[in-house]
Amino acid sequence: MAEHTTAHPPLTLDAVADRVTLTVEEAAALLGLGRSAAYEAARRGQIPTRRLGRRVVVPVPALLAWLGAEDDRTSTAA
């Protein structure tokens, strides 16, 4: 049986700007990291995360501020 995979378009800062949170895997794709490296960075506190029960999520506003992208977005909107 052939395995079917759905290709997802690459995540961009503009694509996630309207979201509240990302999964660690989505943040990894955005940052160009592997899944394991992203979870390790999250565990070490190197990327902003919050725990929701057993889930770990990345708050988009905190990630954008951490990247310095928040300043870029507000200066282009003005």
N, C-alpha and C positions, 0 to 999 in steps of 0.2 A: 504494500500500500504506500502511495506517495505521501510524503509529508507536505502539508500546505502551510506556508507562512505568509503572514500579511506584512507587507513592507510599510513601515510607518515613516512619514516624512521626518527629516531631522528636526529636532527641537531648536528653536531660536529664542532669544530673549523676548522678542516681540510676541511670539506665539504663547509664551507662558506668563506674560505680564498681567493678564487679566485673571489668572488663577490664584487661589489662595495658598495651596500647597502643591508640592510635587512628591512623588515617591523618590526614594533614594536612587532607584534605577533611572528614573527620568532625569534627576539632577546629574547623575553620572554621565548620561548621554550628552547633556548640555555642556558639561565641563570637559568632555573628552576623556573620561575615566572609565575603567572597567568596573563592573559591579562590586567585586571584592574590595578594590581600592576605595571606592566610594563609601562602602560600609565601614571600612577601617578608618577613613578620614572622619566619618560621622562619629564613630566610637571615640576617637581621640579629641573630638570637639573642633576639628579643623574646618568643618563646614557647618553652618547653622542647622540644627535639627530640633524637633520636639517629639516627645513620645506621646502617643495616643493609645493607651492600653499596651498591647504588644507591638503595635506598628510604630515605625519611625518615619516621620514625614519631614520635608524640608519646606519651611515657610518661604514663599516666593518673595515677599517684601524684604525679609532678612537676607535671602540669597542675593537679591539685586543690590542691596546696600553693601553686602560683603564684597561683591564683585566691583563695586563702584559704578554700576550701571544705572543706579537710581538717579545720580546726578546728571548723567548723559541724557536720560529720558526727560527729566524736568527742564533741562536747558534747551532741548529741541522743541519742546511743547510751547515754550514761551514766545 
